[in-house]
Amino acid sequence: GMAALALVKERFPHIPVIMVTASINEETAVSCMLAGAMDYILKDKMKRLGMAVRSVLENQELKLQKIKAERALKENGRYYRALLNQMNEHVLVIDKNYTITDVNETFLQHRGYNRDEVIGQSCHKLHYNLDQPCDKVGETCILPKVFKTGKPERLVRQQQHKSGLVVWYSISMSPMLDKNGNVVAVIESSTDVTELMRAQEEIQKLLTAIEQSPVSVVLTDADGIIEYINPHFTKISGYTRDEILGGKPSLLKSGEQNDNFYKELWNTISSGGVWHGEFHNKRKDGTLFWEDATIGPILNDRGITSHYMAVK
């Protein structure tokens, strides 16, 4: 019987075996169970056999389900790993203790780390060289909020590479839920937006210059509808932004220039040219004033006029 049991376990390890024997030796029973038998039935207790077979089959079904689940988990794990590593974003998985439990290859390649340097490290130490979580030292941290609410959060913030290089990133924090809907980890996904931030800084400089310019600046769409005026325009004309935006520059007409004057102006700028000349305009209070103006088209990336700009 023991030899048969050994052969079955060697060749077909998933097939359950019940030993039926006349031996009532306790050591034999223990030996059978240790060798892999699922149950041990004495010949004078054969009435137990049916119940033992049913029990063994039920246990075997549970084992098979467990094996299938483990295989599926492994397959899912491989799929998850492949998906994670194919993402262009830099991805970390962070637990409730601020500890990094997973990382994708994109993060490692761009940040200069190897996997062992990242796994088990705290996110605040890795990103900012802090010994405490960011919110504990007065820095912005959305991680606790995601764990608390279970809702994604976003922010733009600088993070450092292993080399010490500091880069602007758009960071998205998304909750990872268990089957009961509890947040067990947070997925941090980040994208380099350094060039975008630099462009925004340049735009802000230009906007500040225009806002503080000592000349009037007016921006209309392609149909001549006013979309922007700077503060100096409101100072000269007496109109507020709300009174001007959405209207047309003809609001300032004094009646001194005839229709041919404006037709020539429009034909010049609508054909791609730049018009330069003088206006005799009227303020909100009715007083008249002369303006020296330069008006020209603004082209989009396809070379099509999207706006007109007047500097007066």
C-alpha positions in Angstrom: 0.0 0.0 0.0 2.8 2.4 0.9 4.6 1.6 -2.4 1.4 2.2 -4.4 0.9 5.5 -2.5 4.4 6.5 -3.4 3.9 5.8 -7.1 0.7 7.7 -7.2 2.1 10.8 -5.5 5.2 10.7 -7.8 3.3 10.3 -11.1 0.0 12.0 -10.4 0.5 14.2 -7.4 -3.0 15.8 -7.7 -4.9 12.6 -7.4 -6.1 12.0 -3.8 -5.5 8.7 -2.1 -7.4 7.0 0.7 -5.6 4.1 2.5 -7.8 1.2 3.4 -6.1 -1.3 5.7 -6.4 -3.8 8.5 -3.5 -2.4 10.3 -4.5 -0.5 13.5 -0.9 0.5 14.2 -0.9 4.3 15.0 2.6 4.7 13.6 1.4 3.3 10.3 -1.5 5.7 10.1 0.8 8.6 10.8 3.3 7.4 8.2 0.5 7.1 5.6 -0.7 10.6 6.2 2.8 12.0 6.1 3.4 10.2 2.8 0.4 12.0 1.3 -2.7 9.9 2.0 -5.8 12.1 2.4 -7.5 9.7 4.8 -7.0 6.3 6.6 -9.9 3.8 6.8 -9.8 0.6 8.8 -11.4 -2.4 7.1 -13.8 -2.9 10.1 -14.9 0.8 9.6 -15.9 0.5 6.0 -19.1 2.5 6.6 -16.8 5.6 6.8 -15.6 5.1 3.3 -18.4 6.9 1.5 -18.1 9.9 3.8 -14.3 9.9 3.4 -14.5 9.8 -0.4 -17.0 12.7 -0.4 -14.9 14.7 1.9 -11.7 14.0 -0.1 -13.4 15.0 -3.3 -14.7 18.2 -1.8 -11.2 19.0 -0.5 -9.7 18.1 -3.8 -12.1 20.5 -5.6 -11.1 23.3 -3.3 -7.4 22.5 -3.9 -8.0 22.6 -7.7 -9.8 25.9 -7.4 -6.9 27.2 -5.4 -4.4 26.0 -8.0 -6.4 27.6 -10.8 -6.6 30.8 -8.8 -2.9 30.8 -8.2 -2.2 30.2 -11.9 -4.6 33.0 -12.8 -3.0 35.3 -10.3 0.4 34.5 -11.8 -1.0 35.2 -15.3 -2.6 38.4 -14.1 0.7 39.3 -12.4 2.6 38.8 -15.7 -0.1 40.9 -17.5 0.0 43.6 -14.8 3.8 43.7 -15.0 3.9 43.9 -18.8 1.2 46.6 -18.8 3.1 48.5 -16.1 6.4 48.4 -17.9 4.8 49.5 -21.3 3.4 52.7 -19.8 5.1 55.9 -20.8 4.3 57.5 -17.5 6.6 57.1 -14.4 4.6 54.7 -12.1 5.0 53.9 -8.4 2.7 51.9 -6.2 2.7 53.3 -2.6 1.2 51.7 0.5 -0.3 53.4 3.6 3.1 53.7 5.2 4.4 55.8 2.3 6.5 52.8 1.3 7.0 52.0 -2.4 5.9 48.5 -3.2 6.3 48.5 -7.0 7.8 50.5 -9.8 7.8 50.4 -13.6 10.8 50.4 -15.9 10.0 53.8 -17.3 10.5 55.3 -13.9 13.8 53.5 -13.4 15.2 54.4 -16.8 14.3 58.1 -16.6 15.1 58.7 -12.9 18.4 56.8 -12.9 17.6 54.2 -10.2 17.6 50.4 -10.2 14.7 48.4 -8.7 16.3 47.6 -5.4 17.0 51.3 -4.7 13.3 52.1 -5.1 11.3 49.1 -3.6 11.0 49.5 0.1 12.0 53.2 0.0 9.6 55.9 1.2 8.2 58.2 -1.5 9.2 61.4 0.4 12.8 60.2 0.8 13.0 59.1 -2.9 11.4 62.3 -4.4 12.5 65.0 -1.9 15.1 63.5 0.4 12.9 64.0 3.4 13.0 61.9 6.5 9.3 62.5 7.2 6.2 62.5 5.0 5.7 65.8 3.1 2.6 66.9 5.0 4.5 66.5 8.3 7.0 69.1 7.3 4.5 71.6 5.8 4.8 70.5 2.2 1.8 69.7 -0.1 0.9 66.0 -0.1 -2.2 64.5 -1.7 -1.4 60.9 -0.8 -3.3 60.9 2.6 -6.3 62.5 0.9 -6.5 59.7 -1.7 -6.3 57.0 1.1 -9.0 58.8 3.0 -11.5 59.6 0.2 -10.7 56.9 -2.3 -10.8 59.5 -5.1 -8.0 60.4 -7.6 -6.1 63.6 -7.1 -3.7 65.6 -9.3 -1.0 68.2 -8.8 2.0 69.6 -10.5 5.2 69.5 -8.4 8.9 69.2 -8.7 10.7 65.9 -8.0 14.3 65.0 -8.1 16.2 62.3 -10.0 19.0 60.2 -8.5 21.5 62.6 -10.1 20.0 65.5 -8.1 18.3 67.0 -11.2 15.0 68.6 -10.3 12.2 68.2 -12.8 8.6 69.4 -13.0 6.0 66.6 -13.1 2.3 66.4 -13.5 1.4 63.8 -10.8 -1.8 61.7 -10.7 -2.6 59.7 -7.6 -5.2 56.9 -8.1 -6.5 54.5 -5.4 -6.0 50.8 -5.6 -9.0 49.0 -4.1 -9.4 45.5 -2.6 -12.5 43.4 -3.2 -14.3 45.2 -0.4 -13.6 48.7 -1.9 -11.0 49.6 0.7 -8.0 51.6 -0.5 -4.9 49.4 0.0 -2.4 51.3 -2.1 -2.1 54.4 -4.3 -0.7 54.4 -7.8 1.4 57.5 -8.5 1.7 58.3 -12.2 3.8 61.2 -13.3 4.7 62.9 -16.6 7.5 65.3 -17.2 6.0 68.8 -17.8 9.2 70.8 -17.5 9.0 72.2 -21.0 5.4 73.1 -20.5 6.2 74.9 -17.2 8.9 76.8 -19.0 6.5 77.7 -21.8 4.0 78.9 -19.2 6.6 81.0 -17.5 7.4 82.6 -20.8 3.7 83.2 -21.5 3.3 84.7 -18.0 6.2 87.1 -18.7 4.6 88.1 -22.0 1.2 88.5 -20.3 2.7 90.6 -17.5 4.5 92.8 -20.1 1.3 93.3 -22.0 -0.8 93.9 -18.8 1.7 96.6 -17.6 2.4 98.1 -21.1 2.0 101.9 -21.4 0.2 101.4 -24.7 -3.2 100.0 -25.4 -3.4 96.4 -26.6 -6.6 94.9 -28.1 -7.0 91.2 -29.3 -10.0 90.2 -31.4 -10.9 86.9 -32.9 -11.0 86.4 -36.7 -14.4 88.0 -36.9 -13.3 91.1 -35.1 -14.9 90.3 -31.7 -12.8 91.6 -28.8 -11.4 88.8 -26.6 -8.8 90.8 -24.7 -7.9 94.3 -23.7 -5.1 95.4 -21.4 -5.5 97.9 -18.4 -4.2 100.8 -20.4 -7.0 100.4 -22.9 -9.6 100.8 -20.1 -7.7 103.8 -18.8 -7.7 105.6 -22.2 -11.2 104.7 -23.3 -13.0 104.9 -20.0 -14.8 101.6 -20.6 -14.5 98.6 -18.3 -13.4 95.1 -19.5 -17.0 93.8 -19.1 -18.3 96.6 -21.3 -15.7 95.9 -24.0 -15.2 92.2 -24.1 -17.5 90.5 -26.7 -18.0 93.7 -28.6 -16.2 95.3 -31.6 -13.6 98.1 -31.8 -16.2 100.1 -33.7 -17.7 101.0 -30.2 -15.1 103.8 -30.1 -16.1 105.3 -33.5 -16.4 109.0 -33.4 -17.8 109.3 -36.9 -14.8 111.2 -38.2 -13.7 108.3 -40.4 -16.0 107.1 -43.3 -16.8 103.5 -44.3 -14.1 103.5 -46.9 -11.5 104.1 -44.2 -12.6 101.0 -42.3 -13.0 98.9 -45.4 -9.5 99.6 -46.5 -8.2 98.8 -43.0 -10.2 95.5 -43.0 -9.0 94.5 -46.5 -5.4 95.1 -45.5 -5.4 92.9 -42.3 -7.7 90.2 -43.6 -5.4 89.7 -46.6 -2.4 89.1 -44.2 -1.0 92.7 -44.2 -0.3 95.1 -41.4 -2.2 98.3 -41.2 -0.8 101.5 -39.6 -2.6 104.8 -39.2 -4.5 107.1 -36.9 -8.0 107.0 -35.4 -10.2 109.8 -34.1 -12.1 107.9 -31.4 -14.6 108.6 -28.7 -14.3 107.7 -25.1 -17.2 106.5 -22.9 -17.8 110.0 -21.6 -18.1 111.3 -25.1 -14.7 113.1 -25.3 -12.7 112.6 -28.5 -9.1 111.6 -28.7 -6.5 110.7 -31.4 -4.9 107.2 -31.5 -1.9 106.0 -33.5 -2.4 102.3 -34.2 -0.7 99.3 -35.7 -3.0 96.3 -36.4 -2.1 93.0 -37.9 -3.1 89.3 -38.1 -2.0 86.5 -35.7 -1.6 83.2 -37.5 -2.1 79.7 -36.1 0.3 76.7 -36.8 -1.4 76.1 -40.1 -0.8 79.7 -41.3 -4.5 80.7 -40.9 -5.5 83.9 -39.3 -7.0 83.1 -35.8 -6.9 86.6 -34.3 -6.0 90.3 -34.9 -3.9 92.4 -32.6 -3.9 96.2 -32.3 -1.2 98.1 -30.5 -2.3 101.7 -30.0 
